[in-house]
Amino acid sequence: MKTKATTEKDSPIVVGLDIGTTKICVTVGRRNGAKIEILGVGKAESSGVSRGVVANIQKTVNSIAQAVEEAAGQSNVDIKVVNVGIAGQHIKSIQHRGILTRKDDNEISRIDIERLIEDMYKLVLPPGEEIIHVLPQEFTIDNEPGIKDPIGMAGRRMEANFHIISGHVSAVKNIKKCIDNASLEVQDLILEPLASSEAVLDEADKDAGVVLVDIGGGTTDVAIFHEGIIRHTAVIPLGGNIVTEDIKQGCSVLRNQAELLKIRFGSALADENKENEVICVPGLRGRDAKEISVKNLAYIIQARMEEIIEHVYYEIKSSGYENKLIGGIVITGGGAQLKHLVQLVEYITGIDCRVGFPNEHLAKNEVLPKSIYDELKSPLYATGIGLLIKGIQAEEEQEVIEVKKGEKVSVKQLTEQGYKEKGLFKWFKDIIKDGNEIDDESYLGKK
C-alpha cells in the first residue's frame, strides 16, 4: 500500500482535492484527537470545469497543479495521493437489495460484508454508466430485519439494502485523466454531498433526519439522512454562477462586477431591502457610472434562488422523507453565505433551516496563519474539509492483515484476490499476526 505522506507524527496525513466549478481547493491534514488538524490549504481559480464536470482538461490540470503547489508549500508535505470529489448532473442514485448465503452460521465478519458489497458492483447499468459508491443501509440476518452493524453476529443468510450511486464513465475518466496529468494518484473518488455531510453534520443530525444542501458555483448537491443512514442523493445543475449570469444580464454589468454585487450587496429576499438604496457601478471606459437599485438586485437573485430551492424541495418530496426531517435543512457551500437565504428556504419548504459550518471538526491550529484558519470555517470549504475527513476515516477503517513475510494486505484486497485465485487463503492459514486462522471455504466460498 502506498504511503500518503510522512511526518514525525504517527497519524497518517491525507489530502482532499475539491474540483469545483468556481475554485479548485486542496486540503492537507491529519487527525488530532477527535478533530482534524489542517496542515495546509491551496486554492486556485477553476476555469476548466462547468457545472461540476471537467470541460477542459489542460486548464483543470493547471489549476490543480497550482493548488497542489500552494498546499504542499504551506504544509511541507510531498503530495502524491489525493481523495477527489465528484459531482455533476450525471450523478444518479438507486436502491438495490443483495443476498449472501454463507456455508455455516459462524460469526459474520468484515469479509462477508465486503463480499456482499462487491456483488453490488456487478450490477448491470445502462451503457456509459459506472458505480461510484455502494452504501449499505440496513441488514437482515436470518430474517431478522433492521440491523445496522452485523459484524460479530451469527447467521447463515445475510441480506442488505444498498444505496448505489452511479455516474458517467466519461466524467469519471476525465477527472482521473486530470489527476494523472497533474502527476497525482487517486486514492478514492467521493461524491461531494457525502463529503460535505461529514464536515457539517453530526450523528444526532443524521439520526433525527436531515437534508444537506450544498450550494456550489455550478451545482447544488442534496443528501438526505434518516436514522443515521443515507436515504437519497441528487445533484441539481444550478448554482451560484447562474445567479451571477442573471445579475450580469439583468443589470447590464460585467461578469466580475456582477459577482461583486452578489457577494457584497446580494440578498435572497427583496422585501428585506429598502426602496431608496442604490449602488453606483463604474461604467466602461469613457462612459458614465451606472446606478443599480439594491431592491432590484435582490429581485433578480430571489427569482433564481427560488428555482433552486424548488428543485431541492422536489427531491425532498420524491424521497418520501418530507415528514421525517426533525433536523430540518442544513445549507452549506459558497451559496449559503447569501443574506436572507435561510428565511427564503423556510418560507418555500416550511422546514426549519440553518447554515452548516465546518468549524466543529477543526482542531486549533498554530501552523496556519490566523487569517487562513478563520477562512476555513466558512461554508465555502465544507466539501474540501469533508473530503479530508472521509480520507482519514478510510485510512483508519482499513483492516490490515500482516503476513510473516512483512507484506500487508487489506481485507478488501483479500476478497478481491480470493475471487480471482482459488485457494489463495490456504497460503494465509496459520500465519496471521494474531494467530487466528482464515478459512477460505467459510469466508469466501468456492467460486
C-alpha positions as CSV (number, residue, x, y, z in Angstrom):
1,M,0.0,0.0,0.0
2,K,1.4,3.4,-0.9
3,T,2.3,5.9,1.8
4,K,0.3,9.1,1.6
5,A,2.9,11.3,3.2
6,T,5.1,11.0,6.3
7,T,6.0,13.3,9.1
8,E,7.2,12.9,12.7
9,K,3.7,12.1,13.9
10,D,2.2,8.7,13.5
11,S,-1.2,9.8,12.4
12,P,-1.5,9.4,8.6
13,I,-1.5,12.6,6.5
14,V,-4.4,12.7,4.0
15,V,-5.1,15.1,1.1
16,G,-8.5,16.2,-0.2
17,L,-9.0,17.6,-3.7
18,D,-12.2,19.5,-4.4
19,I,-12.6,20.1,-8.1
20,G,-15.3,22.7,-8.1
21,T,-16.8,25.0,-10.8
22,T,-15.5,28.2,-9.3
23,K,-12.5,27.0,-7.3
24,I,-10.1,24.1,-7.0
25,C,-9.2,23.5,-3.4
26,V,-6.5,21.2,-1.9
27,T,-6.6,20.5,1.8
28,V,-3.8,18.6,3.7
29,G,-4.5,17.3,7.2
30,R,-4.4,14.6,9.8
31,R,-6.4,13.5,12.9
32,N,-5.7,15.4,16.1
33,G,-7.7,13.7,18.9
34,A,-11.4,13.8,17.9
35,K,-10.8,16.7,15.4
36,I,-8.9,17.4,12.2
37,E,-5.7,19.4,12.1
38,I,-5.3,21.3,8.8
39,L,-1.6,21.5,7.8
40,G,-2.0,23.3,4.5
41,V,-4.6,24.7,2.0
42,G,-4.2,25.5,-1.7
43,K,-6.7,27.3,-3.8
44,A,-6.8,28.1,-7.5
45,E,-9.4,29.6,-9.8
46,S,-11.3,26.8,-11.7
47,S,-11.6,27.7,-15.4
48,G,-11.9,24.2,-16.9
49,V,-14.9,23.0,-15.0
50,S,-18.5,23.6,-16.0
51,R,-21.5,22.6,-13.7
52,G,-19.3,20.2,-11.7
53,V,-17.9,18.4,-14.8
54,V,-14.5,18.8,-16.4
55,A,-14.9,20.7,-19.7
56,N,-11.2,21.5,-20.4
57,I,-8.5,19.0,-19.3
58,Q,-5.5,21.3,-19.6
59,K,-7.0,24.3,-17.8
60,T,-8.1,21.9,-15.0
61,V,-4.7,20.3,-14.8
62,N,-3.0,23.7,-14.5
63,S,-5.4,24.8,-11.7
64,I,-4.9,21.5,-9.8
65,A,-1.1,21.9,-10.1
66,Q,-1.3,25.5,-8.8
67,A,-3.5,24.5,-5.8
68,V,-1.3,21.4,-5.0
69,E,1.9,23.5,-5.1
70,E,0.4,26.1,-2.7
71,A,-0.9,23.4,-0.3
72,A,2.4,21.5,-0.5
73,G,4.4,24.6,0.3
74,Q,2.2,25.5,3.3
75,S,2.2,22.0,4.8
76,N,5.7,20.9,3.8
77,V,4.3,17.6,2.5
78,D,5.1,16.0,-0.8
79,I,1.6,15.5,-2.2
80,K,1.2,12.3,-4.4
81,V,-2.1,10.7,-3.5
82,V,-5.5,12.6,-3.2
83,N,-9.1,11.9,-2.3
84,V,-11.1,13.5,-5.1
85,G,-14.7,14.8,-5.0
86,I,-17.1,14.2,-7.9
87,A,-20.4,15.9,-8.7
88,G,-22.4,16.9,-11.8
89,Q,-25.8,16.4,-13.3
90,H,-24.9,12.9,-14.5
91,I,-24.9,11.5,-10.9
92,K,-27.8,9.1,-10.2
93,S,-28.8,7.1,-7.2
94,I,-30.7,3.8,-7.0
95,Q,-31.8,1.4,-4.2
96,H,-31.0,-2.3,-4.5
97,R,-31.1,-5.4,-2.3
98,G,-28.4,-8.0,-2.1
99,I,-28.4,-11.5,-0.6
100,L,-25.4,-13.7,0.6
101,T,-25.9,-17.3,1.8
102,R,-22.9,-18.4,3.9
103,K,-21.8,-22.0,4.3
104,D,-22.1,-22.0,8.1
105,D,-23.6,-19.8,10.8
106,N,-20.3,-18.7,12.4
107,E,-19.8,-15.1,13.3
108,I,-20.3,-12.6,10.4
109,S,-17.0,-10.8,9.6
110,R,-15.9,-7.8,7.7
111,I,-15.0,-10.0,4.8
112,D,-18.7,-11.2,4.4
113,I,-19.8,-7.6,4.2
114,E,-17.1,-6.8,1.6
115,R,-18.3,-9.8,-0.5
116,L,-21.9,-8.5,-0.4
117,I,-20.7,-5.0,-1.4
118,E,-18.5,-6.4,-4.2
119,D,-21.6,-8.3,-5.6
120,M,-23.4,-4.9,-5.9
121,Y,-20.6,-3.6,-8.1
122,K,-21.5,-6.3,-10.6
123,L,-24.9,-4.8,-11.2
124,V,-25.8,-4.1,-14.9
125,L,-26.2,-0.4,-15.5
126,P,-27.2,1.5,-18.7
127,P,-24.3,1.9,-21.2
128,G,-21.8,4.6,-20.3
129,E,-22.5,4.5,-16.5
130,E,-20.4,3.1,-13.7
131,I,-20.9,2.6,-10.0
132,I,-19.1,5.2,-7.8
133,H,-20.4,4.2,-4.3
134,V,-22.2,1.2,-2.7
135,L,-23.5,2.3,0.7
136,P,-25.1,-0.4,2.9
137,Q,-28.2,0.7,4.7
138,E,-29.9,-1.9,6.9
139,F,-29.0,-5.6,7.1
140,T,-31.4,-8.6,7.6
141,I,-29.7,-11.6,9.2
142,D,-31.7,-14.9,9.1
143,N,-34.9,-12.9,8.5
144,E,-34.2,-10.6,11.5
145,P,-34.5,-7.1,9.9
146,G,-33.3,-3.6,10.9
147,I,-29.7,-4.5,11.8
148,K,-27.2,-1.7,11.2
149,D,-23.9,-3.5,12.0
150,P,-24.0,-7.3,11.7
151,I,-20.3,-7.9,12.4
152,G,-19.9,-10.5,15.2
153,M,-23.5,-11.8,14.9
154,A,-24.2,-15.5,14.0
155,G,-26.2,-16.1,10.8
156,R,-26.3,-18.1,7.6
157,R,-28.4,-15.8,5.3
158,M,-27.4,-12.2,5.1
159,E,-29.4,-9.6,3.2
160,A,-28.9,-5.9,2.9
161,N,-30.5,-2.8,1.3
162,F,-28.0,-0.7,-0.6
163,H,-27.9,2.9,-1.8
164,I,-26.0,2.8,-5.0
165,I,-24.6,6.0,-6.6
166,S,-23.5,5.9,-10.3
167,G,-22.1,8.4,-12.7
168,H,-21.0,8.7,-16.4
169,V,-17.9,6.7,-17.2
170,S,-16.6,9.7,-19.3
171,A,-16.9,12.2,-16.5
172,V,-15.0,9.8,-14.1
173,K,-12.3,9.2,-16.7
174,N,-11.9,12.9,-17.3
175,I,-11.3,13.5,-13.6
176,K,-8.8,10.7,-13.4
177,K,-7.0,11.9,-16.5
178,C,-6.7,15.4,-14.9
179,I,-5.2,13.8,-11.8
180,D,-2.8,11.7,-13.8
181,N,-1.7,14.6,-15.9
182,A,-1.0,16.6,-12.7
183,S,1.3,13.7,-11.6
184,L,-1.0,12.6,-8.8
185,E,-2.8,9.4,-7.9
186,V,-6.5,8.9,-7.0
187,Q,-6.8,7.2,-3.6
188,D,-10.6,7.4,-3.6
189,L,-13.4,9.1,-5.6
190,I,-16.0,10.5,-3.2
191,L,-19.4,12.0,-4.0
192,E,-19.3,15.7,-2.9
193,P,-22.5,15.8,-0.9
194,L,-21.3,12.8,1.1
195,A,-18.1,14.7,1.8
196,S,-19.9,17.9,2.8
197,S,-22.1,16.0,5.2
198,E,-19.1,14.7,7.1
199,A,-17.9,18.3,7.6
200,V,-21.2,20.0,8.7
201,L,-23.4,17.3,10.2
202,D,-23.1,15.2,13.3
203,E,-24.6,11.8,14.2
204,A,-27.5,13.4,16.0
205,D,-28.5,15.3,12.9
206,K,-28.3,12.2,10.7
207,D,-30.4,10.2,13.3
208,A,-33.0,12.8,13.6
209,G,-33.5,13.2,9.8
210,V,-31.8,16.0,7.9
211,V,-31.3,17.4,4.4
212,L,-27.9,18.7,3.4
213,V,-28.0,21.2,0.6
214,D,-24.5,22.2,-0.7
215,I,-24.9,25.2,-3.0
216,G,-21.7,25.4,-5.1
217,G,-20.8,27.5,-8.1
218,G,-22.1,25.1,-10.8
219,T,-24.2,22.6,-8.9
220,T,-26.4,22.2,-5.8
221,D,-25.8,18.9,-4.1
222,V,-28.5,17.2,-2.0
223,A,-28.1,14.4,0.6
224,I,-31.0,13.2,2.8
225,F,-30.2,11.2,6.0
226,H,-32.6,9.4,8.4
227,E,-31.9,7.2,11.4
228,G,-28.2,7.6,10.7
229,I,-28.4,6.2,7.1
230,I,-28.2,8.0,3.8
231,R,-31.5,7.7,2.0
232,H,-31.4,9.9,-1.0
233,T,-28.8,11.8,-3.1
234,A,-29.2,14.2,-6.0
235,V,-27.1,16.8,-7.9
236,I,-29.0,19.8,-9.3
237,P,-27.2,21.5,-12.3
238,L,-27.8,25.0,-10.9
239,G,-25.6,27.0,-8.5
240,G,-24.2,30.4,-7.7
241,N,-22.7,31.0,-11.2
242,I,-26.1,31.1,-12.8
243,V,-27.2,33.8,-10.3
244,T,-24.2,35.8,-11.3
245,E,-25.1,35.4,-15.0
246,D,-28.7,36.7,-14.2
247,I,-27.3,39.8,-12.5
248,K,-24.9,40.4,-15.4
249,Q,-27.8,40.4,-17.9
250,G,-30.4,42.0,-15.7
251,C,-28.2,44.9,-14.6
252,S,-26.1,45.1,-17.8
253,V,-22.8,44.9,-16.0
254,L,-19.6,43.0,-16.5
255,R,-19.3,39.5,-15.0
256,N,-16.8,40.3,-12.3
257,Q,-18.9,43.3,-11.3
258,A,-22.0,41.0,-11.1
259,E,-20.1,38.6,-8.8
260,L,-19.0,41.5,-6.5
261,L,-22.6,42.9,-6.4
262,K,-23.9,39.4,-5.4
263,I,-21.3,38.9,-2.7
264,R,-21.4,42.4,-1.2
265,F,-25.0,43.6,-1.6
266,G,-26.9,40.4,-2.7
267,S,-30.0,39.2,-0.8
268,A,-32.3,36.3,-1.3
269,L,-35.4,38.3,-0.1
270,A,-36.2,41.5,-2.0
271,D,-38.7,42.7,0.7
272,E,-35.8,42.9,3.2
273,N,-34.2,45.8,1.3
274,K,-35.2,49.5,1.2
275,E,-36.5,51.2,-2.0
276,N,-34.1,54.1,-1.9
277,E,-30.8,52.1,-1.6
278,V,-28.7,52.5,-4.7
279,I,-25.3,51.1,-5.7
280,C,-23.0,53.0,-8.1
281,V,-21.1,50.8,-10.5
282,P,-18.2,52.3,-12.6
283,G,-19.0,52.4,-16.3
284,L,-16.8,51.2,-19.1
285,R,-14.0,53.4,-20.5
286,G,-15.4,56.9,-21.1
287,R,-18.9,56.1,-20.0
288,D,-21.0,57.3,-17.1
289,A,-21.3,55.2,-13.9
290,K,-24.4,53.0,-13.6
291,E,-26.8,53.2,-10.7
292,I,-28.4,49.9,-9.6
293,S,-31.2,49.6,-7.0
294,V,-30.4,47.1,-4.2
295,K,-34.1,46.0,-4.2
296,N,-34.0,45.3,-8.0
297,L,-30.8,43.3,-7.5
298,A,-32.5,41.3,-4.7
299,Y,-35.5,40.5,-7.1
300,I,-33.1,39.1,-9.7
301,I,-31.3,36.9,-7.1
302,Q,-34.6,35.8,-5.4
303,A,-36.1,34.6,-8.6
304,R,-33.2,32.2,-9.3
305,M,-32.8,31.1,-5.7
306,E,-36.5,30.2,-5.6
307,E,-36.0,28.0,-8.6
308,I,-33.0,26.2,-7.0
309,I,-34.9,25.7,-3.7
310,E,-38.0,24.4,-5.6
311,H,-35.7,21.7,-7.2
312,V,-34.4,20.8,-3.7
313,Y,-37.9,20.6,-2.4
314,Y,-38.9,18.3,-5.2
315,E,-36.0,16.0,-4.3
316,I,-37.2,16.0,-0.6
317,K,-40.8,15.2,-1.6
318,S,-39.7,12.4,-4.0
319,S,-37.5,10.8,-1.4
320,G,-40.5,10.1,0.8
321,Y,-38.9,11.6,3.9
322,E,-40.5,15.1,3.9
323,N,-42.3,14.5,7.2
324,K,-39.4,12.7,8.9
325,L,-36.9,15.6,8.9
326,I,-36.6,16.6,12.6
327,G,-33.1,18.0,11.9
328,G,-34.5,20.2,9.1
329,I,-32.4,21.5,6.2
330,V,-28.7,22.4,6.5
331,I,-27.4,24.7,3.7
332,T,-23.6,24.9,3.1
333,G,-21.2,25.7,0.3
334,G,-20.4,29.2,-1.1
335,G,-24.0,29.9,-1.9
336,A,-25.0,29.5,1.7
337,Q,-23.4,32.9,2.5
338,L,-26.1,34.8,0.7
339,K,-28.1,37.1,3.0
340,H,-31.6,36.0,4.0
341,L,-31.3,32.6,2.2
342,V,-32.3,30.7,5.4
343,Q,-35.6,32.7,5.6
344,L,-36.3,32.0,1.9
345,V,-35.7,28.3,2.3
346,E,-38.0,28.1,5.3
347,Y,-40.7,30.1,3.5
348,I,-40.7,27.9,0.4
349,T,-40.4,24.5,2.1
350,G,-41.9,25.1,5.5
351,I,-38.9,23.2,7.0
352,D,-36.5,24.6,9.6
353,C,-33.2,25.6,8.1
354,R,-29.7,26.7,9.3
355,V,-26.3,27.3,7.7
356,G,-23.8,24.5,8.2
357,F,-20.2,25.5,9.1
358,P,-17.3,23.0,9.1
359,N,-15.6,24.6,12.1
360,E,-16.8,21.9,14.6
361,H,-14.3,19.4,13.1
362,L,-11.3,21.7,13.0
363,A,-8.7,21.5,15.8
364,K,-7.0,24.6,17.0
365,N,-4.1,25.4,14.6
366,E,-0.8,27.0,15.3
367,V,0.7,26.1,11.9
368,L,-1.5,28.1,9.6
369,P,-1.8,31.9,9.7
370,K,-4.9,33.0,11.6
371,S,-6.5,34.6,8.5
372,I,-6.3,31.3,6.6
373,Y,-7.6,29.3,9.6
374,D,-10.5,31.6,10.0
375,E,-11.3,31.4,6.3
376,L,-11.5,27.6,6.6
377,K,-14.5,28.0,8.9
378,S,-16.6,29.3,6.0
379,P,-19.3,27.1,4.4
380,L,-17.2,27.6,1.2
381,Y,-14.7,24.9,2.4
382,A,-17.3,22.3,3.6
383,T,-16.6,19.9,0.7
384,G,-12.8,20.3,0.9
385,I,-12.7,19.6,4.6
386,G,-15.3,16.8,4.2
387,L,-13.0,15.0,1.6
388,L,-10.2,15.2,4.1
389,I,-12.4,13.6,6.9
390,K,-13.6,10.8,4.5
391,G,-10.0,10.1,3.5
392,I,-8.9,9.9,7.2
393,Q,-11.9,7.6,8.0
394,A,-11.0,5.3,5.1
395,E,-7.4,5.1,6.4
396,E,-8.5,4.2,9.9
397,E,-11.2,1.7,8.9
398,Q,-9.0,-0.3,6.6
399,E,-8.3,-3.6,8.4
400,V,-4.8,-4.7,7.6
401,I,-3.5,-8.2,8.0
402,E,0.2,-8.6,8.4
403,V,1.8,-11.7,7.0
404,K,5.1,-13.2,8.3
405,K,6.9,-12.1,5.1
406,G,6.3,-8.5,6.1
407,E,3.6,-7.8,3.5
408,K,0.4,-6.0,4.5
409,V,-2.8,-6.9,2.8
410,S,-6.2,-5.3,3.4
411,V,-9.4,-7.3,3.9
412,K,-10.8,-5.7,0.6
413,Q,-7.7,-6.9,-1.3
414,L,-8.1,-10.4,0.2
415,T,-11.7,-10.7,-1.0
416,E,-10.8,-9.3,-4.5
417,Q,-7.8,-11.7,-4.8
418,G,-9.7,-14.6,-3.3
419,Y,-12.3,-14.4,-6.1
420,K,-9.6,-14.4,-8.8
421,E,-7.2,-17.0,-7.3
422,K,-8.9,-20.1,-5.8
423,G,-7.2,-21.4,-2.7
424,L,-5.3,-18.2,-2.1
425,F,-6.4,-18.2,1.5
426,K,-4.6,-21.6,2.2
427,W,-1.4,-19.6,1.9
428,F,-2.6,-17.2,4.6
429,K,-3.7,-20.0,7.1
430,D,-1.9,-20.0,10.4
431,I,0.4,-17.0,9.5
432,I,-1.9,-14.2,10.6
433,K,-0.4,-11.9,13.2
434,D,-2.9,-12.6,16.0
435,G,-2.8,-16.4,15.4
436,N,-6.4,-16.6,14.1
437,E,-7.0,-18.8,11.1
438,I,-8.7,-17.7,7.9
439,D,-10.8,-20.4,6.5
440,D,-11.1,-19.9,2.8
441,E,-14.3,-22.0,2.4
442,S,-16.3,-20.4,5.2
443,Y,-15.3,-16.8,4.4
444,L,-15.0,-16.8,0.6
445,G,-16.8,-19.9,-0.6
446,K,-15.9,-21.7,-3.7
447,K,-16.1,-19.8,-7.0
